[in-house]
Amino acid sequence: MERAGHVNIAMIEDIGGTRMGQSDVGAATDWNQQPRGSTVSFHNVHYKVQLKSGPVCHRKISPMQILMDLNGIMRPGLNAILGPTGSGKSSFLDILAARKDPIGLSGEVLIDGAPQPPNFKCLSGYVVQVTCFWFCAFFINN
């Protein structure tokens, strides 16, 4: 079902065919073996924040929807999240990594079909996005 403002992306899986880089002589890696790892699925993920605007004495708070109705599965192997600037890619990754404040967040993220354990941050690795503009500009100019 298509909805206005939504893009549906069909996901395909390579089943058995020849893969790039596979040697005819034989390789140390078994290309037909499934990659090890967990499957992450996300269902009905919505995320909104409260934006504050105006002077402190007349501050207005208005909600802003960041993510709306995200559903999908990420299987072991290479996965990609694509979108234009400001589309919520980093917010989405923060949600998958359990790094966002749960206020304004709804939906569920499952690891191998089960809810994220309380110590999920200790069991997983995540490198945050850092803008190096000021750091780089300082060393380039000096």
C-alpha positions in Angstrom: 0.0 0.0 0.0 1.5 3.3 -1.1 1.0 6.4 1.2 1.7 10.0 0.3 5.2 11.0 1.4 6.4 7.4 1.8 8.9 5.4 -0.2 8.7 1.6 -0.3 12.0 -0.1 -1.0 11.9 -3.8 -2.0 14.6 -5.8 -0.4 16.1 -8.7 -2.3 18.3 -11.5 -1.3 21.1 -13.2 -3.3 20.1 -16.8 -3.4 22.9 -19.0 -4.7 24.1 -17.1 -7.8 27.7 -16.2 -8.6 29.1 -13.5 -6.5 31.7 -10.9 -7.3 35.1 -11.8 -6.1 34.5 -15.5 -5.9 37.4 -17.5 -7.1 37.1 -20.5 -9.3 40.1 -22.2 -7.7 38.7 -22.0 -4.2 39.0 -19.5 -1.4 39.5 -19.6 2.3 36.0 -18.2 2.8 32.9 -20.3 2.1 30.7 -17.9 0.1 27.6 -20.0 0.6 27.8 -19.8 4.4 25.4 -17.4 6.0 27.1 -14.5 7.9 27.0 -14.8 11.6 25.3 -12.2 13.7 21.9 -11.1 14.9 18.9 -10.0 13.0 17.5 -6.6 14.0 13.8 -5.9 13.2 11.9 -2.7 13.9 8.2 -2.3 13.9 6.0 0.9 13.8 8.9 3.1 15.0 7.8 6.7 15.5 9.9 9.5 17.1 9.0 13.0 17.8 10.7 15.8 19.8 9.4 19.0 21.4 10.9 22.1 19.8 11.2 25.2 21.9 11.0 28.6 20.1 10.6 32.2 21.0 11.9 34.3 24.0 12.1 32.6 27.4 9.1 34.5 28.8 6.9 33.6 25.8 8.4 30.2 24.9 6.3 28.1 22.6 6.7 24.3 22.5 5.6 22.5 19.3 6.0 18.9 18.4 8.1 17.8 15.4 7.8 14.3 13.9 11.3 13.0 13.2 10.5 9.4 12.2 7.1 8.1 11.1 6.0 4.4 10.8 9.4 2.7 10.1 9.2 -1.0 9.6 12.0 -3.4 8.4 14.5 -6.1 9.0 18.3 -5.9 9.0 19.9 -9.3 8.6 23.6 -10.1 9.2 25.8 -8.8 6.5 25.8 -5.4 4.7 22.8 -3.1 5.3 22.5 0.5 4.2 20.4 3.4 5.3 20.1 6.1 2.6 18.3 9.4 2.6 18.8 13.2 2.1 20.2 15.5 4.8 17.7 15.9 7.7 15.7 12.8 6.8 16.4 11.1 10.2 19.1 8.6 9.4 21.2 9.4 12.5 18.2 9.5 14.7 17.1 6.1 13.4 20.5 4.6 14.1 20.5 6.1 17.6 17.1 4.5 18.2 18.4 1.1 17.0 21.4 1.5 19.3 19.1 2.4 22.3 20.8 5.8 22.6 17.7 8.1 22.3 15.6 9.3 25.2 12.4 7.1 25.2 10.2 10.1 25.6 8.6 10.7 22.2 9.6 7.2 21.0 7.1 4.5 20.2 7.3 1.2 18.4 9.6 -1.7 19.0 13.1 -2.9 18.1 13.8 -6.6 18.3 17.1 -8.4 18.3 16.6 -12.0 17.0 12.9 -11.6 17.7 13.2 -10.6 21.3 13.2 -7.1 22.9 16.5 -5.4 23.5 18.0 -6.6 26.8 18.7 -3.9 29.5 22.4 -4.2 29.0 22.2 -3.9 25.2 24.6 -0.9 25.1 27.2 -3.2 26.8 26.7 -6.0 24.3 26.8 -3.9 21.1 29.2 -1.4 19.5 28.2 1.9 18.1 30.3 4.8 16.8 28.5 8.1 17.0 28.5 10.6 14.2 31.0 13.4 14.8 31.3 16.5 12.7 35.0 17.4 12.6 34.6 20.8 11.1 36.0 22.8 14.1 38.6 20.2 14.9 39.9 20.0 11.3 39.7 23.8 10.8 41.8 24.4 13.9 44.6 22.1 12.7 44.5 23.2 9.0 44.7 26.9 10.0 47.4 26.5 12.6 
